[in-house]
Amino acid sequence: MDRAYILEAMLDARLVAVVRAGTLAQARRAAQAVMEAGFRLVEITFTVPDAPALIEELAHTAPDGVLVGAGSVTNGDHARLAIGAGARYVVSPIRQLDLVRVCHQVGVPCILGALTATEIVDAHRAGADLVKVFPVGLVGGPRYIRQILGPLPGLSLMASGGVNLSNFQDFLEAGARCLALGSDLLNPTLVKEGDHAAMVRRAREYLRALEKS
């Protein structure tokens, strides 16, 4: 599975379930819930205790067609740990340009975080496969994505921070190629309580809405 194939699969799925939790067990249950609902992109953030262990576990047990990635990666050592554990893509909240080389050496897509037009273009020119516009909800949401793409068409952007069930289609219509779904998809209280049924229901709401878009 090469980088181009993985990226194409990500752009086809469009919705990334971002898993954050206080314990590895909570994160495991959240990941299992979104996978059961039908999500094909599951991102385990490095804020999860022992995240590489969970990435490795899910990389071997996830259903066919599910791509497990690593999020909140801020340095090359963490990227190498994630990739060694089986992460199919690496996501950073910041413009950590050296991650591109680390990921591309082994055929893994690299998604760098940026916010301003200059930062976004810098990340793109450095070779980022997608640029994660974060936190986009605080600077205009879908309108901000549209404004960026006006003078800079062709950029592959991921919207992150403030994406929810009521506006995610607006982000897609504005030109975002992929969306990172955090607390609106996986409510922290439900994750902490391990309410599997509620997490599955919420994930399916997103997928049903995506099908209608």
TIBALO-371923 format. One record per residue: x, y, z of N, C-alpha, C in turn; residue in one letter; residue number from 1. Coordinates in steps of 0.001 Angstrom, whole numbers. Each point is the difference from the previous one (the first is absolute). Layout:
BEGIN
+---------+---------+---------+---------+---------+---------+---------+---------+---------+------+------+
!   neast !  nnorth !     nup !  caeast ! canorth !    caup !   ceast !  cnorth !     cup ! resn ! resi !
+---------+---------+---------+---------+---------+---------+---------+---------+---------+------+------+
!       X !       Y !       Z !       X !       Y !       Z !       X !       Y !       Z !    A !  NUM !
...
+---------+---------+---------+---------+---------+---------+---------+---------+---------+------+------+
This chain:
BEGIN
+---------+---------+---------+---------+---------+---------+---------+---------+---------+------+------+
!   neast !  nnorth !     nup !  caeast ! canorth !    caup !   ceast !  cnorth !     cup ! resn ! resi !
+---------+---------+---------+---------+---------+---------+---------+---------+---------+------+------+
!     859 !   -1189 !       0 !    -859 !    1189 !       0 !     897 !    1241 !       0 !    M !    1 !
!      36 !     723 !   -1117 !     906 !    1143 !     -84 !    -698 !    1299 !     391 !    D !    2 !
!     799 !    1066 !      58 !    -503 !    1284 !     487 !   -1137 !     528 !    -863 !    R !    3 !
!     113 !    -119 !   -1313 !   -1046 !     501 !    -893 !   -1313 !    -745 !     231 !    A !    4 !
!      80 !   -1297 !     207 !   -1210 !    -801 !     238 !    -659 !     410 !    1309 !    Y !    5 !
!     819 !     164 !    1047 !    -540 !     378 !    1311 !    -666 !    1369 !     -77 !    I !    6 !
!     677 !     937 !    -674 !    -560 !    1350 !    -114 !   -1315 !     -21 !    -773 !    L !    7 !
!     -44 !    -764 !   -1067 !   -1237 !    -102 !    -782 !   -1133 !    -564 !     857 !    E !    8 !
!     316 !    -993 !     812 !   -1016 !    -589 !     883 !    -477 !    1012 !    1030 !    A !    9 !
!     903 !     830 !     496 !    -380 !    1016 !     970 !    -922 !    1040 !    -630 !    M !   10 !
!     333 !     422 !   -1201 !    -813 !    1012 !    -671 !   -1360 !    -561 !    -398 !    L !   11 !
!     -57 !   -1303 !    -214 !   -1274 !    -638 !    -328 !    -884 !    -110 !    1248 !    D !   12 !
!     608 !    -325 !    1141 !    -769 !    -149 !    1243 !    -417 !    1353 !     580 !    A !   13 !
!     876 !     972 !     -79 !    -239 !    1396 !     368 !    -110 !     289 !    1495 !    R !   14 !
!    -526 !    -910 !     795 !    -213 !     256 !    1419 !     977 !    -804 !     853 !    L !   15 !
!     745 !     701 !     846 !     970 !    -639 !     894 !    -524 !      57 !    1429 !    V !   16 !
!    -109 !   -1143 !     640 !    -392 !     -57 !    1407 !    1245 !     187 !     847 !    A !   17 !
!      63 !    1124 !     717 !    1163 !     318 !     823 !    -264 !    -483 !    1425 !    V !   18 !
!     801 !    -949 !     450 !    -213 !    -626 !    1295 !     925 !     624 !    1038 !    V !   19 !
!    -615 !     656 !     994 !     714 !     515 !    1170 !    -649 !    -595 !    1241 !    R !   20 !
!     804 !    -385 !     951 !    -562 !    -589 !    1221 !    1048 !      41 !    1098 !    A !   21 !
!    -483 !    -122 !    1234 !     899 !      55 !    1138 !     739 !   -1289 !     274 !    G !   22 !
!    -527 !   -1107 !    -520 !     655 !   -1298 !     194 !      10 !    -768 !   -1311 !    T !   23 !
!     895 !    -965 !     -73 !      67 !    -830 !   -1200 !   -1291 !    -786 !    -180 !    L !   24 !
!    -573 !    -502 !    1089 !   -1238 !    -780 !     -88 !   -1143 !     841 !    -545 !    A !   25 !
!    -108 !    1242 !     450 !   -1046 !     887 !    -515 !     193 !     255 !   -1486 !    Q !   26 !
!    1232 !     217 !    -401 !     281 !     250 !   -1410 !    -311 !   -1227 !    -848 !    A !   27 !
!     314 !   -1166 !     524 !    -298 !   -1235 !    -732 !   -1497 !    -127 !    -237 !    R !   28 !
!    -788 !     240 !    1040 !   -1458 !    -121 !    -150 !    -536 !    1024 !    -992 !    R !   29 !
!     515 !    1212 !      42 !    -455 !    1024 !    -946 !     342 !    -388 !   -1427 !    A !   30 !
!    1206 !    -493 !    -211 !     405 !    -418 !   -1337 !    -858 !   -1160 !    -492 !    A !   31 !
!    -264 !    -939 !     858 !    -832 !   -1145 !    -384 !   -1408 !     451 !    -366 !    Q !   32 !
!    -507 !    1005 !     702 !   -1358 !     482 !    -278 !     -87 !     633 !   -1382 !    A !   33 !
!     948 !     872 !    -339 !     -85 !     666 !   -1302 !     270 !    -985 !   -1132 !    V !   34 !
!     853 !    -980 !     242 !     232 !   -1011 !   -1028 !   -1246 !    -847 !    -211 !    M !   35 !
!    -662 !    -357 !    1086 !   -1243 !    -770 !    -124 !   -1046 !     793 !    -781 !    E !   36 !
!     -27 !    1303 !     193 !    -971 !     840 !    -703 !     300 !      89 !   -1489 !    A !   37 !
!    1259 !    -230 !    -380 !     351 !      34 !   -1408 !    1060 !    1014 !    -393 !    G !   38 !
!     596 !     681 !     967 !    1079 !     940 !    -314 !    1204 !    -755 !    -546 !    F !   39 !
!     600 !     569 !   -1039 !    1167 !    -633 !    -621 !    1318 !     661 !     380 !    R !   40 !
!     -73 !    1181 !     628 !    1203 !     715 !     418 !     -72 !     241 !    1498 !    L !   41 !
!     933 !    -580 !     744 !      31 !     124 !    1454 !    1377 !     506 !     396 !    V !   42 !
!      20 !    1154 !     653 !    1253 !     631 !     414 !     152 !    -107 !    1513 !    E !   43 !
!    1053 !    -655 !     427 !     305 !    -110 !    1425 !    1015 !    1084 !     338 !    I !   44 !
!    -384 !     923 !     853 !     885 !    1119 !     297 !    1064 !    -409 !    1023 !    T !   45 !
!    1137 !     686 !     -71 !    1083 !    -278 !     934 !    -276 !     563 !    1389 !    F !   46 !
!   -1156 !     616 !     185 !    -419 !     380 !    1354 !    -592 !   -1197 !     742 !    T !   47 !
!    -312 !   -1077 !    -710 !    -479 !   -1233 !     632 !    1189 !    -708 !     648 !    V !   48 !
!    -103 !    -387 !    1253 !    1102 !    -736 !     629 !     353 !   -1264 !    -788 !    P !   49 !
!    1298 !    -158 !    -267 !     501 !   -1172 !    -730 !    -665 !    -133 !   -1373 !    D !   50 !
!    -121 !    1127 !    -677 !    -651 !      11 !   -1314 !     606 !    -993 !    -990 !    A !   51 !
!    1333 !    -133 !     -90 !     547 !    -962 !    -971 !    -501 !   -1428 !     216 !    P !   52 !
!    -193 !    -385 !    1263 !    -499 !   -1351 !     263 !   -1405 !    -186 !    -556 !    A !   53 !
!    -837 !    1013 !     142 !   -1358 !    -104 !    -535 !      14 !      36 !   -1520 !    L !   54 !
!     849 !     836 !    -576 !     115 !      33 !   -1462 !     392 !   -1379 !    -516 !    I !   55 !
!     976 !    -613 !     646 !     443 !   -1331 !    -428 !   -1121 !   -1025 !     124 !    E !   56 !
!    -718 !      53 !    1093 !   -1114 !    -933 !     207 !   -1065 !     166 !   -1081 !    E !   57 !
!    -390 !    1243 !    -245 !   -1057 !     248 !    -983 !     472 !    -280 !   -1423 !    L !   58 !
!    1264 !     239 !    -264 !     526 !    -275 !   -1341 !    -142 !   -1476 !    -359 !    A !   59 !
!      -7 !    -862 !    1013 !    -116 !   -1441 !    -238 !   -1426 !    -517 !     131 !    H !   60 !
!    -875 !     759 !     646 !   -1343 !    -525 !     287 !   -1122 !     782 !    -682 !    T !   61 !
!     313 !    1156 !    -572 !   -1048 !     810 !    -631 !    -600 !    -733 !   -1194 !    A !   62 !
!   -1272 !     238 !    -290 !    -624 !    -625 !   -1177 !     718 !     400 !   -1288 !    P !   63 !
!    -141 !    -825 !   -1011 !     579 !     322 !   -1301 !    -518 !    1354 !    -475 !    D !   64 !
!     900 !     787 !    -554 !    -395 !    1301 !    -523 !     151 !    1142 !     979 !    G !   65 !
!     276 !    -305 !    1266 !     204 !    1042 !    1010 !    1477 !     372 !      51 !    V !   66 !
!     282 !    1290 !     -64 !    1370 !     489 !      85 !     187 !     676 !    1358 !    L !   67 !
!     937 !    -499 !     759 !     299 !     543 !    1320 !    1193 !     937 !    -112 !    V !   68 !
!    -162 !    1214 !     509 !    1077 !     976 !     -54 !     343 !     524 !    1374 !    G !   69 !
!    1020 !     854 !      35 !     443 !     613 !    1245 !    -220 !    1497 !     -65 !    A !   70 !
!    -499 !     580 !    1091 !    -238 !    1432 !      49 !     757 !     658 !    1132 !    G !   71 !
!     -10 !    1338 !      10 !     717 !     785 !    1003 !    1483 !    -361 !      39 !    S !   72 !
!     545 !    -286 !   -1171 !    1414 !    -345 !    -115 !     788 !    1297 !    -208 !    V !   73 !
!     944 !     273 !     875 !     695 !    1286 !     -46 !    1503 !    -108 !    -203 !    T !   74 !
!     514 !   -1234 !    -144 !    1435 !    -137 !    -255 !     283 !   -1295 !    -742 !    N !   75 !
!    1201 !     -74 !    -533 !     377 !   -1154 !    -805 !      37 !   -1301 !     767 !    G !   76 !
!     401 !      39 !    1261 !      48 !   -1225 !     792 !   -1391 !    -600 !     160 !    D !   77 !
!    -979 !     838 !     267 !   -1369 !    -508 !     126 !    -525 !    -519 !   -1335 !    H !   78 !
!     365 !     669 !   -1075 !    -421 !    -467 !   -1324 !     572 !   -1385 !    -276 !    A !   79 !
!    1263 !    -199 !     331 !     624 !   -1309 !    -228 !    -649 !   -1077 !     862 !    R !   80 !
!    -305 !     350 !    1252 !    -692 !    -953 !     869 !   -1354 !    -385 !    -592 !    L !   81 !
!    -737 !     999 !    -468 !   -1330 !    -247 !    -552 !      73 !    -876 !   -1246 !    A !   82 !
!     916 !     345 !    -885 !     124 !    -762 !   -1244 !     466 !   -1424 !     292 !    I !   83 !
!     929 !    -135 !     941 !     456 !   -1328 !     381 !   -1103 !    -849 !     589 !    G !   84 !
!    -960 !     656 !     640 !   -1138 !    -719 !     588 !   -1050 !    -364 !   -1039 !    A !   85 !
!     104 !     602 !   -1187 !    -955 !    -333 !   -1058 !    -886 !    1128 !    -461 !    G !   86 !
!     271 !    1238 !     432 !    -818 !    1141 !    -441 !     117 !     176 !   -1509 !    A !   87 !
!   -1135 !     172 !    -655 !     -30 !     148 !   -1450 !     105 !    1455 !    -432 !    R !   88 !
!    -178 !     928 !     923 !     168 !    1423 !    -273 !     334 !     694 !    1308 !    Y !   89 !
!     648 !    1147 !    -109 !     439 !     741 !    1180 !    -543 !    1417 !     -96 !    V !   90 !
!    -602 !     463 !    1086 !    -618 !    1326 !      35 !     645 !     822 !    1117 !    V !   91 !
!     386 !    1223 !    -330 !     557 !     905 !     997 !    -888 !    1234 !     112 !    S !   92 !
!    -144 !     557 !    1204 !    -774 !    1237 !     138 !     824 !    1231 !    -354 !    P !   93 !
!    1294 !    -196 !    -263 !     899 !    1120 !    -256 !     750 !    -202 !   -1312 !    I !   94 !
!     694 !    1057 !    -416 !     751 !     -28 !   -1268 !    1419 !    -511 !     267 !    R !   95 !
!      68 !   -1290 !     352 !    1275 !    -648 !     305 !     535 !    -615 !   -1297 !    Q !   96 !
!     759 !     793 !    -759 !     335 !    -354 !   -1377 !     842 !   -1264 !    -113 !    L !   97 !
!     818 !    -301 !     997 !     861 !   -1184 !    -109 !    -797 !   -1303 !      13 !    D !   98 !
!   -1259 !      56 !     415 !    -820 !   -1211 !      -1 !    -248 !    -509 !   -1414 !    L !   99 !
!       6 !     898 !    -969 !    -237 !    -413 !   -1386 !    1048 !   -1015 !    -429 !    V !  100 !
!    1263 !     302 !     231 !    1081 !    -915 !    -386 !    -124 !   -1328 !     742 !    R !  101 !
!    -258 !      49 !    1300 !    -122 !   -1224 !     800 !   -1097 !    -899 !    -556 !    V !  102 !
!   -1132 !     593 !    -327 !   -1141 !    -791 !    -490 !     207 !    -493 !   -1427 !    C !  103 !
!     458 !     881 !    -860 !     108 !    -363 !   -1412 !    1096 !   -1021 !    -259 !    H !  104 !
!     996 !     -56 !     859 !    1048 !   -1011 !    -155 !    -562 !   -1413 !      47 !    Q !  105 !
!   -1109 !    -164 !     711 !    -592 !   -1332 !     145 !   -1388 !     -77 !    -633 !    V !  106 !
!    -326 !     961 !    -852 !   -1238 !     -74 !    -768 !   -1269 !     279 !     769 !    G !  107 !
!      85 !     859 !    1024 !   -1165 !     325 !     831 !    -404 !    1457 !    -229 !    V !  108 !
!   -1269 !     286 !    -256 !    -445 !    1386 !    -150 !     251 !     818 !    1262 !    P !  109 !
!     361 !    1257 !    -203 !     265 !     918 !    1106 !    -956 !    1180 !     -97 !    C !  110 !
!    -687 !     282 !    1084 !    -956 !    1104 !      62 !     508 !     993 !    1033 !    I !  111 !
!     329 !    1193 !    -447 !     550 !    1019 !     882 !   -1049 !    1037 !     356 !    L !  112 !
!      82 !     524 !    1215 !    -918 !    1037 !     442 !     491 !    1385 !    -371 !    G !  113 !
!    -933 !     879 !    -317 !     294 !    1395 !    -334 !   -1286 !     795 !     152 !    A !  114 !
!     128 !    1327 !       5 !   -1196 !     822 !     135 !     -25 !    1149 !    -998 !    L !  115 !
!    1047 !     797 !     -56 !       2 !    1132 !    -922 !     292 !    -470 !   -1417 !    T !  116 !
!    -280 !     877 !    -956 !     266 !    -336 !   -1399 !    1476 !    -322 !    -214 !    A !  117 !
!     881 !     787 !     612 !    1438 !    -238 !    -161 !     402 !   -1337 !     582 !    T !  118 !
!    -492 !    -321 !    1194 !     315 !   -1292 !     620 !    -520 !   -1155 !    -845 !    E !  119 !
!   -1206 !     153 !    -523 !    -599 !   -1060 !    -812 !     833 !    -247 !   -1256 !    I !  120 !
!     400 !    1061 !    -671 !     805 !    -150 !   -1219 !    1367 !    -580 !     334 !    V !  121 !
!     608 !     423 !    1100 !    1289 !    -560 !     411 !    -105 !   -1511 !     207 !    D !  122 !
!   -1051 !    -438 !     671 !    -185 !   -1432 !     240 !    -207 !    -746 !   -1316 !    A !  123 !
!    -780 !     591 !    -879 !    -243 !    -607 !   -1305 !    1298 !    -125 !    -799 !    H !  124 !
!     786 !    1062 !     -25 !    1256 !     -14 !    -757 !    1024 !    -953 !     598 !    R !  125 !
!    -114 !    -236 !    1306 !     913 !    -943 !     653 !    -346 !   -1451 !    -335 !    A !  126 !
!   -1162 !    -210 !    -624 !    -384 !   -1340 !    -424 !   -1103 !    -650 !     791 !    G !  127 !
!    -645 !     748 !     894 !   -1109 !    -582 !     761 !   -1070 !    -510 !    -953 !    A !  128 !
!    -484 !   -1198 !     249 !   -1022 !    -590 !    -869 !   -1345 !     682 !     183 !    D !  129 !
!    -266 !     445 !    1202 !   -1153 !     826 !     328 !     479 !    1037 !    1007 !    L !  130 !
!    -633 !    1150 !      11 !     301 !    1001 !    1022 !   -1221 !     107 !     906 !    V !  131 !
!     240 !    -232 !    1276 !   -1066 !      37 !    1000 !    -167 !    1446 !     473 !    K !  132 !
!   -1113 !     612 !    -371 !    -267 !    1383 !     397 !    -631 !     -47 !    1390 !    V !  133 !
!     805 !     420 !     989 !    -377 !    -190 !    1401 !     432 !    1200 !     835 !    F !  134 !
!    -883 !     497 !     880 !   -1402 !    -390 !     232 !    -934 !     852 !    -856 !    P !  135 !
!    -510 !    -563 !   -1050 !    -728 !     761 !   -1011 !   -1296 !     607 !     541 !    V !  136 !
!    -611 !    -641 !     995 !   -1261 !     515 !     530 !     119 !    1359 !     657 !    G !  137 !
!    1204 !     341 !     454 !     200 !    1274 !     694 !     283 !    1154 !    -960 !    L !  138 !
!     201 !    -297 !   -1277 !     374 !    1058 !    -949 !    -972 !     124 !   -1173 !    V !  139 !
!   -1179 !    -585 !     136 !    -987 !     177 !   -1058 !    -618 !   -1269 !    -543 !    G !  140 !
!     511 !   -1158 !     400 !    -607 !   -1260 !    -425 !      32 !    -202 !   -1504 !    G !  141 !
!   -1100 !    -480 !    -589 !     -33 !    -258 !   -1438 !     348 !    1230 !    -842 !    P !  142 !
!    -424 !    1166 !     456 !     295 !    1230 !    -749 !    1509 !     231 !    -101 !    R !  143 !
!     716 !    -344 !    1050 !    1457 !     165 !     -18 !     637 !    -918 !   -1034 !    Y !  144 !
!    -454 !   -1249 !     -60 !     507 !    -939 !   -1009 !    -248 !     555 !   -1394 !    I !  145 !
!   -1208 !     495 !    -237 !    -343 !     549 !   -1311 !     882 !    1200 !    -339 !    R !  146 !
!     248 !     857 !     995 !     824 !    1189 !    -233 !    1442 !    -382 !    -315 !    Q !  147 !
!     534 !    -998 !     667 !    1364 !    -450 !    -270 !     121 !    -567 !   -1409 !    I !  148 !
!    -976 !    -807 !    -386 !      69 !    -664 !   -1301 !    -297 !     945 !   -1160 !    L !  149 !
!    -585 !    1167 !     286 !    -266 !     960 !   -1075 !    1256 !     375 !    -756 !    G !  150 !
!    1012 !     576 !     662 !    1237 !     355 !    -686 !     992 !   -1151 !     -99 !    P !  151 !
!    -286 !   -1114 !     717 !     941 !   -1124 !      44 !    -714 !   -1303 !    -369 !    L !  152 !
!    -571 !     -64 !   -1190 !    -755 !   -1204 !    -388 !     939 !   -1199 !    -137 !    P !  153 !
!    -553 !   -1157 !     231 !     781 !   -1211 !    -195 !     662 !    -534 !    1252 !    G !  154 !
!      -1 !     770 !    1084 !     572 !    -505 !    1236 !    -897 !   -1097 !     581 !    L !  155 !
!     622 !   -1015 !     552 !    -750 !   -1077 !     640 !     -60 !     278 !    1499 !    S !  156 !
!   -1176 !     393 !     470 !    -137 !     430 !    1382 !    -870 !    -961 !     812 !    L !  157 !
!     412 !    -200 !    1242 !    -807 !    -715 !     985 !    -484 !    1030 !    1021 !    M !  158 !
!   -1293 !      34 !     249 !    -545 !     919 !    1006 !     -10 !    -690 !    1351 !    A !  159 !
!     431 !     737 !    1024 !      86 !    -586 !    1330 !    -223 !    1071 !    1058 !    S !  160 !
!    -761 !    -365 !    1035 !    -275 !     934 !    1087 !   -1277 !     766 !    -255 !    G !  161 !
!   -1094 !    -460 !     565 !   -1280 !     663 !    -218 !    -866 !    -636 !   -1066 !    G !  162 !
!     410 !   -1146 !    -529 !    -826 !    -709 !    -982 !   -1035 !    -823 !     760 !    V !  163 !
!   -1268 !     128 !    -382 !   -1045 !    -732 !     699 !   -1060 !    -487 !    -985 !    N !  164 !
!   -1001 !    -676 !     538 !   -1015 !    -621 !    -859 !    -795 !    1032 !    -783 !    L !  165 !
!    -178 !    1177 !     548 !    -809 !    1018 !    -670 !     763 !     781 !   -1065 !    S !  166 !
!    1331 !     -32 !      51 !     749 !     805 !    -980 !     971 !    -786 !    -866 !    N !  167 !
!     134 !   -1311 !     216 !    1043 !    -705 !    -727 !    -226 !      -2 !   -1509 !    F !  168 !
!   -1252 !     -34 !    -416 !    -265 !      53 !   -1433 !     375 !    1364 !    -582 !    Q !  169 !
!    -149 !    1054 !     794 !     425 !    1335 !    -442 !    1504 !      36 !    -238 !    D !  170 !
!     764 !    -683 !     841 !    1444 !     -70 !    -197 !     340 !    -709 !   -1306 !    F !  171 !
!    -710 !   -1084 !    -286 !     250 !    -727 !   -1247 !    -361 !     864 !   -1210 !    L !  172 !
!   -1110 !     691 !      92 !    -419 !     867 !   -1095 !     962 !    1172 !    -201 !    E !  173 !
!     654 !     419 !    1080 !     959 !    1101 !     -78 !    1311 !    -436 !    -634 !    A !  174 !
!     216 !   -1321 !    -115 !    1195 !    -488 !    -675 !     941 !    -828 !     845 !    G !  175 !
!    -316 !    -217 !    1272 !     833 !    -879 !     818 !     -62 !   -1418 !    -556 !    A !  176 !
!    1155 !    -647 !     -98 !      44 !   -1336 !    -576 !    -248 !   -1082 !    1042 !    R !  177 !
!     224 !     334 !    1263 !     -81 !    -980 !    1071 !    -332 !     757 !    1285 !    C !  178 !
!    -680 !    -657 !     942 !    -415 !     664 !    1230 !     409 !    -822 !    1213 !    L !  179 !
!     572 !     661 !     987 !     333 !    -651 !    1261 !   -1131 !     240 !     989 !    A !  180 !
!    -580 !   -1079 !     508 !   -1140 !      81 !     904 !     443 !    -373 !    1403 !    L !  181 !
!    -139 !     941 !     917 !     445 !    -223 !    1366 !   -1139 !    -182 !     972 !    G !  182 !
!    -174 !     968 !     898 !    -920 !    -179 !    1123 !   -1472 !     -30 !    -392 !    S !  183 !
!    -356 !     554 !   -1162 !   -1402 !     -80 !    -411 !    -359 !   -1411 !    -443 !    D !  184 !
!     982 !    -723 !    -500 !    -210 !   -1401 !    -362 !     138 !    -887 !    1229 !    L !  185 !
!    1119 !     149 !     699 !     276 !    -811 !    1183 !     -42 !     902 !    1228 !    L !  186 !
!   -1190 !     165 !     530 !    -206 !     847 !    1167 !     867 !    -496 !    1160 !    N !  187 !
!     795 !     887 !     610 !     903 !    -434 !    1073 !    -689 !    -739 !    1141 !    P !  188 !
!   -1221 !     399 !     324 !    -720 !    -687 !    1077 !    -346 !   -1427 !    -398 !    T !  189 !
!    -472 !    -160 !   -1227 !    -336 !   -1342 !    -479 !    1240 !    -868 !     -94 !    L !  190 !
!    1114 !     606 !    -428 !    1258 !    -750 !     -87 !     429 !    -453 !    1385 !    V !  191 !
!     -68 !     898 !     967 !     409 !    -337 !    1363 !    -893 !   -1081 !     598 !    K !  192 !
!   -1296 !     100 !    -270 !    -944 !    -986 !     553 !       7 !   -1307 !    -778 !    E !  193 !
!     577 !      30 !   -1198 !      26 !   -1202 !    -825 !   -1361 !    -366 !    -551 !    G !  194 !
!    -814 !     994 !    -311 !   -1354 !    -251 !    -507 !      80 !    -383 !   -1480 !    D !  195 !
!     225 !   -1270 !    -224 !     228 !    -511 !   -1355 !   -1172 !     295 !    -921 !    H !  196 !
!   -1199 !    -294 !     452 !   -1176 !     166 !    -849 !    -176 !    1452 !    -424 !    A !  197 !
!     187 !     932 !     918 !    -155 !    1416 !    -318 !    1069 !     471 !    -977 !    A !  198 !
!    1220 !    -488 !     156 !    1071 !     379 !    -927 !    -261 !    -558 !   -1390 !    M !  199 !
!    -488 !   -1207 !     -74 !    -332 !    -584 !   -1305 !   -1118 !     803 !    -667 !    V !  200 !
!   -1021 !     345 !     770 !   -1122 !     757 !    -568 !     477 !    1336 !    -564 !    R !  201 !
!     831 !     699 !     754 !     475 !    1306 !    -461 !     841 !    -153 !   -1268 !    R !  202 !
!     854 !    -989 !     -40 !     827 !    -219 !   -1184 !    -866 !    -305 !   -1219 !    A !  203 !
!   -1038 !    -770 !     191 !    -881 !    -339 !   -1121 !    -789 !    1212 !    -485 !    R !  204 !
!    -289 !     936 !     904 !    -662 !    1237 !    -419 !     867 !     738 !   -1023 !    E !  205 !
!    1286 !      65 !     271 !     910 !     659 !    -936 !      31 !    -726 !   -1342 !    Y !  206 !
!     105 !   -1302 !      38 !     118 !    -761 !   -1245 !   -1277 !      61 !    -821 !    L !  207 !
!   -1142 !       1 !     657 !   -1266 !     153 !    -732 !     -92 !    1379 !    -643 !    R !  208 !
!     430 !    1021 !     735 !     -24 !    1359 !    -549 !     962 !     118 !   -1164 !    A !  209 !
!    1147 !    -671 !      84 !     976 !      42 !   -1100 !    -580 !    -647 !   -1251 !    L !  210 !
!    -698 !   -1097 !     169 !    -601 !    -687 !   -1149 !    -992 !     888 !    -736 !    E !  211 !
!    -667 !     889 !     741 !   -1016 !     869 !    -610 !     601 !    1233 !    -647 !    K !  212 !
!    1273 !     252 !     263 !     618 !    1233 !    -499 !     395 !    -121 !   -1467 !    S !  213 !
+---------+---------+---------+---------+---------+---------+---------+---------+---------+------+------+
